[in-house]
Amino acid sequence: MTRRLPPILPAREPVVMPKLPPSVEIKTLAQQRAVSDPIRSRILGVLQNVPATAKQLAERLSSTPGAIGHHLKLLERHGLVQIVARRQMRGIVANYYARTGRILNFNAPMQASDLDQANILTTARNELAEMMAEPRSWAEDEVHVMAYPHIQLSARKAAALGRRLDRLITDLIATPNEPGEPLYGIAIGMFRAPEYLQPGGAPAAGDQASSGASNKVAPKAAPRPTKRARP
């Protein structure tokens, strides 16, 4: 099927960010791998709120238009970005891209061999580190809330808490952007802590004394989450 491209805009007509669907489902491991790449993750972060060309993204992300163009084509092939506007510039038609949904909902099968499940929180950590390293002054009304609690819960209470977080994610997805206002990152995660943190748990990886025996343990199948939303 031939895709329908938007018409070429007149030179002075501004490129407008379209109203995106609230979310796009990540259903395959191929899509998971597409968004797990650090550069593609940053591209998706920019295109969540503003349309951009490969050249504009390259300037913003300190890369080259050719490299960014390659990543955009891969993301487009997997249904994660789309061309939302076109403009002729110096005889060349420039394509403006945006995401296909405001939030990425990860619902693909979880396989440890194919997916870095910590990638979402790793991305959030990297964005936080970049923000804190920026040479700027802090506004008095800037909101920053940081917490990383550990709680012992029964399976029933853990499931109830998971549903509460799921509802919060759904509310966040439905929250409209306020043009001209700052963009905030929100990281939400809940997982069973590793064994070394469990009461009476096993030693942490790398802490076991060498005995000549193999320490390799077959990975357990990870449960499929109800929803893992990524901005």
Buried (B, 14 or more C-beta within 10 A) or exposed (E): EEEEEBEEBEEEEEBEBEEBEBBBBBBBBEBBBBBBBEBBBBBBBBBBBEBBBBBBBBBBBEBEBEBBBBBBEBBBEBBBBBBBBBBEEEEEEBBBBBBBBBBBBBBBEBEEEEBEBEBBBBBBEEBBEEEEEEEEEEEEEEEEEEEEEEEEEEEEEBEEEBEEBBEEBBEBBEEEEEEEEEEEEEBBEBEEEEEEEEEEEEEEEEEEEEEEEEEEEEEEEEEEBEBBBBB
